Amino acid sequence: MDTLLVPPEALQPAARRPGPLWLLAEVTYRCPLHCAFCYNPVDFAAAGPELSTDDWLSVIRQARTMGAAQFGISGGEPLLRDDIEILVAEARRLGFYTNLITSGVGLTEARLAALKEAGLDHIQLSFQDATREANDLITNTRTFDLKRKVAALTKAAGYPTVINCVLHRSNIDHLDRIIEMAAEIGAEYLELANTQYHGWAFLNREALMPSAAQLAEAEAVTERWRQKLGKKMRILFVTPDYQSKKPKKCMNGWGEVFLSVTPDGLALPCHTARMLPGLDFPDVREHALDWIWHDSPLFNRFRGTAWLPDTCQSCEDKDKDHGGCRCQAFMLTGNAGATDPVCPKSPDHALIEATLASAERQDNCHPLVFRDPKASKALGRAF
Ligand code: FES
């Protein structure tokens, strides 16, 4: 009789990395707004058909089985789909914390009641500026009054008021008024997110980037309001990558905690990776999420630090920043595997310096390209 050296019950499977913590469902690229700073891909009009409700339910269930705890729904404008309540209800039933990221367009009283009934935990509402004229100009819509109304509705429904405002050269000087508006609305949280230059924002980079003086003043204004409001309103100020001294560990590391699914079913390690060339993006209708996360070439391509280029391998910060953002490296250098040029040690750092120098010349006037399907089709053909 054969003797087993190790009894079967003692055989442990090899340790596996944890699953994603955060699942982001970008349920649609359709959007009633036309923001020039949108991070969605410029060729979004070429994307395939949207996932069905059942496809999304399957993704949600698989992610929860893998240990994901936070479920975000964004777009485009997610409320353009009529099945958000179904997705939220299932995610809540499974124990997810659920978060809707919306422009507010479509958030009627009835819809809000249905989402509340489904168990939605959190709503993040975007504003683009503090006045009707400026808000409506950058979005190329008339939505300012509607957003004020939606903010009141969500508050009345018992949700904490969480406002997001993307900052750029044309609105950053209005920051005092933007924070005042958030305080008048009674916001508990205000996220001041400086534009990060991806997608449409990259296309409009020259027109959107503030000068160093504008940015410094914005930080000072934010600090004054923090002192004034204390705990009444928490204000987050997200610094732009280009104007940071060091690169960041984008998405907390490629394939470490975050998994995003595009409207047409591609699983991505960050919001914008689908533009990276030479990569095979797994479709959630063809592959199990577990395989995508653990074994797909895409999620392993820039995971950890073993793949880092020489510049980063010898750097003492490599475990902190993982060489920065892959999408940014690609957009600036054409090589997704390069050190993020934001890093002063990058051989391509001059590209960032040149862009910052151009932002100092406030007289350069680049016309904004607004996000819309027609422009997207034309741009898609151009790439
Ligand atoms: Fe894609 Fe940073 S946005 S890695």
Residues whose N, C-alpha, C, O or C-beta is under 5 A from the ligand:
A	BS01	FES	C250 C270 T272 A273 C325 R326 C327
